[in-house]
């Protein structure tokens, strides 16, 4: 996968990354699919990983533990600030930490998940609707509003009712609220603008009806998924 030429990725800058299934087909058919994608996010955020995730899973438990000790000492290609998986697309909010970090991160995830999905379903052909899309996040205001857009996506798209948003398992929102522990989501960049998780939750819910009007935040995402 290649990023659009218009976007230049720089270290310590934040980007909203997203893509959808080819012909808007589902990317995730079972909870196991979402679990696999989240595992890939965690695994491939490290730079210079010498094993594919499928090879990692083939190791014995002892070998995995040993390899994880090595992996945890490596630099990360990106900090993952937020994410959300939808039935036919995904959103990621990341900060590039090293040169070409976004490219390496997304290429490994995209290729790893496509291989898993196609092998499991005995299918061939492209899984994604072309190259991933990227938006450069220019300001702190855009950062927090994009985090809200990403986290409320399941409600805006009518995947879940509003009352289930706190518990939606395929996004970083439950981690932001302290409902689950996450070892790989860097929440400080967003939460530093709020007085804790409850304040951030209020920010999400106070504007959720407004955010359903996608045209009013279209300038933040550039292209609907």
C-alpha positions, -999 to 999 in steps of 0.1 A, spaced: 0 0 0 13 35 -8 2 68 7 -11 97 -14 17 118 -28 2 150 -14 9 139 22 45 141 34 51 121 65 74 136 91 86 125 125 66 137 155 37 147 133 2 132 137 -19 117 109 -54 103 105 -51 71 84 -81 52 71 -91 27 44 -121 6 35 -128 -28 19 -128 -31 -19 -163 -22 -33 -172 -13 3 -173 -49 12 -168 -59 49 -132 -61 62 -143 -78 94 -168 -107 94 -163 -122 129 -149 -109 162 -118 -131 156 -111 -108 125 -112 -77 147 -90 -94 173 -65 -102 146 -64 -67 133 -59 -52 168 -31 -77 174 -14 -66 142 -17 -29 153 1 -38 186 27 -60 170 37 -40 140 40 -6 157 76 -17 164 102 -9 138 126 -35 124 105 -65 133 122 -95 120 93 -119 121 58 -118 105 29 -121 130 20 -155 116 55 -167 122 54 -152 157 22 -172 164 39 -204 152 65 -201 180 62 -220 212 50 -200 242 86 -199 256 99 -187 222 72 -160 220 81 -147 254 117 -145 246 110 -128 212 87 -103 229 114 -92 253 136 -84 223 107 -67 205 98 -45 234 133 -30 234 130 -18 198 119 16 187 83 21 176 76 32 141 44 50 153 26 59 184 -10 48 181 -32 76 196 -66 62 188 -83 37 165 -117 23 156 -126 -7 135 -159 -6 116 -175 -34 95 -160 -23 62 -133 3 72 -109 14 99 -96 46 113 -62 52 129 -47 83 146 -9 79 148 22 99 154 52 90 132 82 84 153 109 75 128 114 81 91 91 61 69 74 48 101 38 52 88 47 34 56 63 4 74 35 3 99 6 3 75 23 -19 49 29 -46 75 -6 -44 89 -23 -43 55 -3 -72 40 -6 -92 72 -43 -88 75 -50 -94 38 -30 -126 39 -49 -138 70 -83 -128 56 -78 -143 22 -63 -175 35 -92 -180 60 -118 -173 33 -101 -192 5 -102 -160 -16 -79 -141 -39 -76 -106 -50 -74 -72 -34 -90 -66 0 -88 -28 2 -103 0 -18 -70 13 -32 -42 30 -12 -48 41 23 -59 77 29 -40 101 51 -48 135 66 -21 156 83 -33 168 117 -22 204 119 -35 216 153 -44 204 188 -80 213 181 -80 191 150 -64 164 170 -91 162 197 -119 166 173 -105 138 151 -102 116 182 -139 123 188 -148 116 152 -130 83 153 -145 72 186 -181 80 178 -180 64 143 -198 33 155 -228 55 166 -227 79 136 -227 49 112 -255 32 132 -234 1 139 -243 4 176 -267 24 197 -254 53 217 -257 35 250 -232 9 239 -205 33 229 -186 31 262 -182 -6 257 -175 -9 220 -147 -34 220 -131 -25 186 -119 10 194 -96 27 218 -125 46 235 -130 20 264 -93 24 271 -96 62 272 -124 58 298 -103 34 319 -127 5 313 -100 -17 298 -62 -17 300 -42 -11 269 -5 -14 266 -1 2 232 -24 32 230 -7 65 238 -36 85 252 -16 114 267 -16 136 236 -54 137 237 -62 135 274 -37 162 282 -64 186 269 -90 174 294 -94 170 332 -93 132 330 -113 105 314 -147 117 326 -141 152 311 -131 135 278 -162 114 279 -183 145 283 -166 161 253 -175 130 232 -212 129 243 -218 167 244 -214 169 206 -225 135 194 -256 147 177 -237 175 160 -211 150 148 -237 129 132 -240 157 106 -209 145 87 -209 174 63 -200 197 92 -168 178 99 -160 168 64 -130 192 63 -114 170 90 -116 137 71 -115 150 35 -132 120 20 -160 99 34 -153 62 40 
